[in-house]
Amino acid sequence: MNNSLKPLSCEEDKLKMRLIDVKKRVEDSRLMARRNPGLISILAVSKKQTTAAVETLSRMGHMDFGENFLQDALEKIYCLKHLNINWHFIGKIQSNKTRDIAEKFQWVHTVDRLKIAERLNSHRPHQLPKLNVCIQVNQANETQKNGVQPSNVANLAREIMGLPKLRLRGLMTIPPITKTSDNTRSFFAELREQKEKLISEGIPMDTLSMGMSSDLEEAILNGSTIVRVGTAIFGPRPE
Ligand SMILES: *Cc1c(COP(=O)(O)O)cnc(C)c1O
């Protein structure tokens, strides 16, 4: 998909190699998990990375990018509006920022209360398709972390289903930092069980947003459909 004849710069070459490497890790894990092809996507998390790096990956055919910080994201979205990119918001949502998020993004992974969902719904422009949303679950009740308590997910999901400009896609988690991958795996397994339970209760969803650079294998073994990968694609984040 490289439509210029210019050779890749060293930085571009590194991005390309890292993306290929991540795709291989995803594919190997998919085979190990005996899952069907085509159901796992890679969200390239571009927070704190340059617009140029996003542009390079986009020109290589990568389409999904995740951003945490709204101001930085809006700059990139504006500069790259000529490219075919799906933007995903994966950061903390302040209620005075919902208009920009509803207007500029295709996905929001971090909805965790009704007030935010209602504001996204009312700000979503009518000419655009429904905004895809995931509910962020705070699985271990960590006070410093956003997300709804597991016991409140079903209620919030039902409320979101009633909002006409939102499309409930699934659940998202950032598991607590633990010392063992067994532990991380149990959080991923728990989110998968929660999704299956909601589906059985008549709440349709097709997405589990879980797994990052260091644990995407465990996440895929436990049913992840979107892995959110930053440093393994872009390299270390500049401070
Ligand atoms: C930064 C971030 C990521 C990516 O983390 P890496 O370890 O760099 O892959 C994924 N999800 C969220 C919510 C993030 O904030």
The ligand as a Tripos MOL2 file, in Angstrom:
@<TRIPOS>MOLECULE
LIG
   15    15     1     0     0
SMALL
NO_CHARGES

@<TRIPOS>ATOM
      1 C1         -1.4450    3.5760   26.7200 C.3       1 LIG1
      2 C2         -2.5950    2.6430   26.6500 C.ar      1 LIG1
      3 C3         -2.5010    1.4500   25.9400 C.ar      1 LIG1
      4 C4         -1.2370    0.9620   25.2390 C.3       1 LIG1
      5 O1         -0.2640    0.5890   26.1660 O.3       1 LIG1
      6 P1          1.0970   -0.1100   25.6930 P.3       1 LIG1
      7 O2          1.5820   -0.7920   26.9030 O.co2     1 LIG1
      8 O3          1.9930    0.9770   25.2280 O.co2     1 LIG1
      9 O4          0.7580   -1.0510   24.5980 O.co2     1 LIG1
     10 C5         -3.6330    0.6400   25.8760 C.ar      1 LIG1
     11 N1         -4.7840    1.0060   26.4730 N.ar      1 LIG1
     12 C6         -4.9100    2.1570   27.1660 C.ar      1 LIG1
     13 C7         -6.2130    2.4960   27.7960 C.3       1 LIG1
     14 C8         -3.8170    2.9970   27.2760 C.ar      1 LIG1
     15 O5         -3.9480    4.1230   27.9820 O.3       1 LIG1
@<TRIPOS>BOND
     1     1     2 1
     2     2     3 ar
     3     2    14 ar
     4     3     4 1
     5     3    10 ar
     6     4     5 1
     7     5     6 1
     8     6     7 2
     9     6     8 1
    10     6     9 1
    11    10    11 ar
    12    11    12 ar
    13    12    13 1
    14    12    14 ar
    15    14    15 1
@<TRIPOS>SUBSTRUCTURE
     1 LIG1         1 GROUP 0 **** ****
